[in-house]
Amino acid sequence: MSFLIFVENTFVQLILEITQQSIAAFQFTGSEIQLLEKANCTKRTDVGYKEVLTQVIEKIGNLDRFENFSCSYFSQEFCLVPNSLFAASVPETLLQYTVHKTISKSDVDYNRLPEWSAVIIYQLPMWVKSVLILKAPRIVIQHEIAHVLRHLTTGSLIPLRSHLVIHEEQFSLVIRKDGNIVHTSIQEYQSEEDIVYHLATAFTQLKIDSKNELFLHGTGDQIESTQKKLESHLKTIGLFSQSKIEIQPSTHLQYQTLCV
């Protein structure tokens, strides 16, 4: 008598998240996100960031156990442009129109978003690529907002949805209305009230007063506390009475799976 044994293959993905404040590595098995390593960036220079990223990668250990590799880079210096404008210019020129500091050509990167007929252009320092491409040549590095935008072409068909990804000191906001991306921004904040203000401004300008979904993302105990306080604030404001608010701590990290 013979038996057939079927073994389900589990593809493990290494997910990195780089912000101005910290660098974190996660393992995704298709059903669960697990934090592997996280380090704060106390020395905010190219050399300092490179040292922290190198240390995080080294602490992960042997990378051969991972099938896929991806990285979300959170950069406040970015712009989202239609394909037609991107084709008629050069990335560094377009990005320079929207930022207040000079960015070298070598630090400018972009991600194409054919789902939205658009391109996101952003500052990506060379230290990111110099470390990651050496350690994991197949890694896909993209801007955080690129991952959120790709997710917005999947899942719920509700036309009015907002995604807020909270980090230490900064957050990103993406709003889809009537099937179109009507808002993308990154803002600094010091308290939950600052986030409420920016959300209220965006909702008021876009005349969002009907039923909608608002998702709050972000990882770590400090961010979780901020999310809960923010949710509590929003539920007391009439402008958000039609908003279905849902806290999804690490879901935004899983959006990286759409890019590999």
C-alpha positions as CSV (number, residue, x, y, z in Angstrom):
1,M,0.0,0.0,0.0
2,S,1.3,3.4,-0.9
3,F,0.5,6.9,0.3
4,L,0.7,10.2,-1.3
5,I,1.7,13.0,1.0
6,F,1.0,16.6,0.0
7,V,3.1,19.3,1.6
8,E,1.9,22.8,1.4
9,N,4.7,25.2,0.5
10,T,5.0,28.3,2.6
11,F,6.7,31.2,1.0
12,V,8.3,33.3,3.7
13,Q,8.8,37.0,2.9
14,L,11.2,39.4,4.5
15,I,9.5,42.8,4.9
16,L,11.5,45.9,5.9
17,E,10.1,49.2,7.0
18,I,12.5,52.2,7.0
19,T,11.4,55.6,8.5
20,Q,13.3,58.6,9.8
21,Q,13.0,57.3,13.3
22,S,13.6,53.5,13.0
23,I,14.3,50.5,10.9
24,A,12.3,47.3,11.4
25,A,12.4,43.8,9.8
26,F,9.4,41.5,9.7
27,Q,8.7,37.9,8.6
28,F,5.5,37.2,6.7
29,T,4.4,33.6,6.2
30,G,1.2,34.4,4.3
31,S,-1.0,34.5,7.4
32,E,1.1,36.1,10.1
33,I,3.4,39.1,10.5
34,Q,6.2,38.6,13.0
35,L,8.7,41.3,14.1
36,L,12.2,40.0,13.8
37,E,14.3,43.1,14.6
38,K,13.8,46.8,15.2
39,A,16.3,49.5,15.9
40,N,15.9,53.2,16.6
41,C,17.9,55.7,14.4
42,T,19.5,58.0,17.0
43,K,22.2,59.3,14.6
44,R,20.2,60.7,11.7
45,T,22.9,61.0,9.1
46,D,23.6,58.8,6.1
47,V,26.4,57.1,7.9
48,G,24.2,56.6,11.0
49,Y,21.3,55.2,9.0
50,K,23.5,52.9,7.1
51,E,25.0,51.5,10.3
52,V,21.6,50.8,11.7
53,L,20.3,49.1,8.6
54,T,23.4,46.9,8.3
55,Q,23.0,45.9,12.0
56,V,19.4,45.0,11.5
57,I,20.2,42.8,8.4
58,E,23.0,41.1,10.3
59,K,20.8,40.3,13.3
60,I,18.2,38.6,11.0
61,G,20.8,36.0,10.2
62,N,20.8,33.7,7.1
63,L,18.6,35.3,4.4
64,D,18.3,32.0,2.5
65,R,15.1,31.1,4.3
66,F,13.2,33.9,2.7
67,E,11.6,33.4,-0.7
68,N,10.7,37.1,-1.3
69,F,12.2,40.4,-0.1
70,S,10.6,43.8,0.0
71,C,11.2,47.2,1.6
72,S,8.9,50.1,2.4
73,Y,10.8,53.4,2.5
74,F,9.0,56.3,4.2
75,S,10.1,59.6,2.6
76,Q,8.4,63.0,3.1
77,E,10.0,64.2,-0.1
78,F,7.7,62.7,-2.8
79,C,5.2,63.6,-5.5
80,L,2.6,61.6,-7.4
81,V,2.3,62.5,-11.1
82,P,0.3,61.2,-14.1
83,N,2.1,59.0,-16.6
84,S,1.9,61.7,-19.3
85,L,3.7,64.3,-17.2
86,F,6.4,61.7,-16.1
87,A,7.0,60.8,-19.8
88,A,7.4,64.5,-20.7
89,S,10.0,65.4,-18.0
90,V,12.7,63.8,-15.8
91,P,12.1,62.5,-12.3
92,E,14.5,64.8,-10.4
93,T,13.0,67.9,-12.1
94,L,9.5,66.9,-11.1
95,L,10.4,66.1,-7.6
96,Q,12.3,69.3,-7.1
97,Y,9.1,71.3,-7.9
98,T,7.5,69.9,-4.7
99,V,10.4,70.0,-2.2
100,H,12.2,72.8,-0.5
101,K,15.7,71.4,-0.6
102,T,18.1,70.3,-3.3
103,I,18.1,66.5,-3.9
104,S,20.9,65.0,-5.9
105,K,20.0,62.9,-9.0
106,S,21.5,59.8,-7.4
107,D,19.0,60.0,-4.5
108,V,15.9,60.2,-6.7
109,D,13.9,57.1,-7.4
110,Y,10.4,56.3,-8.7
111,N,7.8,53.5,-8.7
112,R,5.4,53.1,-11.6
113,L,1.7,52.6,-10.7
114,P,0.0,51.4,-13.9
115,E,-3.1,50.7,-11.9
116,W,-3.6,54.4,-11.5
117,S,-1.7,55.5,-14.7
118,A,0.6,57.4,-12.4
119,V,4.2,57.4,-11.0
120,I,5.4,58.2,-7.5
121,I,8.7,60.0,-7.4
122,Y,10.6,60.2,-4.1
123,Q,14.0,60.7,-2.4
124,L,15.7,57.3,-1.8
125,P,19.2,57.8,-0.3
126,M,22.0,55.7,-1.7
127,W,22.7,54.1,1.7
128,V,19.4,52.2,1.4
129,K,20.3,50.6,-1.9
130,S,24.0,50.1,-1.1
131,V,23.1,47.9,1.8
132,L,20.0,46.1,0.7
133,I,20.9,45.3,-2.9
134,L,24.2,43.8,-1.7
135,K,22.5,41.7,0.9
136,A,19.4,40.8,-1.0
137,P,19.8,41.5,-4.8
138,R,16.2,40.6,-5.5
139,I,14.7,43.0,-3.0
140,V,11.9,45.3,-4.2
141,I,12.2,48.8,-2.7
142,Q,9.2,51.1,-2.9
143,H,7.7,54.1,-1.3
144,E,5.1,53.3,1.5
145,I,2.4,55.2,-0.4
146,A,3.0,53.0,-3.5
147,H,2.1,50.0,-1.4
148,V,-1.1,51.6,-0.1
149,L,-2.1,52.8,-3.6
150,R,-1.7,49.2,-5.0
151,H,-3.9,47.9,-2.2
152,L,-6.6,50.4,-3.1
153,T,-7.1,48.5,-6.4
154,T,-8.0,45.4,-4.5
155,G,-10.5,44.4,-1.8
156,S,-13.5,46.5,-0.8
157,L,-15.5,48.1,-3.6
158,I,-16.6,50.9,-1.4
159,P,-15.5,54.0,-3.4
160,L,-14.7,56.2,-0.4
161,R,-11.8,54.9,1.6
162,S,-8.9,56.4,3.5
163,H,-5.7,54.8,4.8
164,L,-3.7,56.5,7.5
165,V,-0.3,55.0,8.4
166,I,1.1,56.3,11.6
167,H,4.8,56.4,12.5
168,E,6.7,58.2,15.2
169,E,6.5,61.9,14.4
170,Q,5.0,61.5,11.0
171,F,2.1,59.9,9.2
172,S,0.9,59.3,5.6
173,L,-2.6,59.7,4.4
174,V,-4.2,58.4,1.2
175,I,-7.8,59.0,0.2
176,R,-9.8,57.4,-2.6
177,K,-13.1,59.0,-3.6
178,D,-15.4,58.0,-6.5
179,G,-12.8,55.5,-7.7
180,N,-10.0,58.1,-7.9
181,I,-7.0,59.0,-5.7
182,V,-7.9,62.5,-4.5
183,H,-5.3,63.0,-1.7
184,T,-1.8,61.7,-0.8
185,S,0.3,63.4,1.8
186,I,2.8,63.0,4.6
187,Q,2.6,65.2,7.6
188,E,4.5,65.7,10.9
189,Y,2.6,65.6,14.2
190,Q,3.3,66.0,17.9
191,S,-0.1,64.8,19.3
192,E,-3.3,63.0,18.2
193,E,-4.9,66.5,17.9
194,D,-2.5,67.3,15.0
195,I,-3.6,64.2,13.1
196,V,-7.2,65.0,13.7
197,Y,-6.6,68.5,12.3
198,H,-5.0,67.3,9.1
199,L,-7.8,64.6,8.6
200,A,-10.5,67.2,9.2
201,T,-8.9,69.6,6.8
202,A,-8.7,67.0,4.1
203,F,-12.2,65.7,4.7
204,T,-13.6,69.2,4.6
205,Q,-11.8,70.2,1.4
206,L,-12.9,67.0,-0.3
207,K,-16.5,67.4,1.0
208,I,-16.5,63.9,2.5
209,D,-19.7,63.6,4.5
210,S,-21.2,60.3,3.4
211,K,-20.5,56.8,4.6
212,N,-16.8,55.9,4.3
213,E,-14.1,53.6,5.6
214,L,-11.1,55.0,7.5
215,F,-8.3,52.5,8.3
216,L,-5.6,53.3,10.9
217,H,-2.2,51.5,10.5
218,G,1.1,51.4,12.3
219,T,3.2,49.0,14.4
220,G,4.5,49.1,18.0
221,D,3.0,49.8,21.4
222,Q,3.5,53.6,21.2
223,I,1.7,53.7,17.8
224,E,-1.1,51.5,19.1
225,S,-1.7,53.9,21.9
226,T,-1.8,56.8,19.4
227,Q,-4.3,54.9,17.2
228,K,-6.7,54.3,20.1
229,K,-6.6,57.9,21.3
230,L,-7.1,59.0,17.7
231,E,-10.1,56.7,17.2
232,S,-11.6,58.1,20.4
233,H,-11.1,61.7,19.3
234,L,-12.6,61.1,15.8
235,K,-15.7,59.4,17.2
236,T,-16.6,62.6,19.1
237,I,-16.5,64.8,16.0
238,G,-19.5,65.2,13.8
239,L,-17.5,65.4,10.6
240,F,-16.4,61.7,11.1
241,S,-19.8,60.4,12.2
242,Q,-20.3,58.6,8.9
243,S,-16.8,57.1,9.0
244,K,-16.3,53.4,9.8
245,I,-13.0,53.6,11.7
246,E,-11.0,50.4,12.0
247,I,-7.5,49.9,13.5
248,Q,-5.4,47.5,11.5
249,P,-1.9,47.6,13.2
250,S,0.3,45.7,10.7
251,T,-1.9,45.3,7.7
252,H,-0.1,48.0,5.7
253,L,3.0,45.8,5.9
254,Q,1.2,43.0,4.1
255,Y,0.5,45.4,1.2
256,Q,4.1,44.8,0.2
257,T,3.2,41.4,-1.0
258,L,1.5,43.0,-4.0
259,C,4.8,44.4,-5.2
260,V,7.0,41.2,-5.4
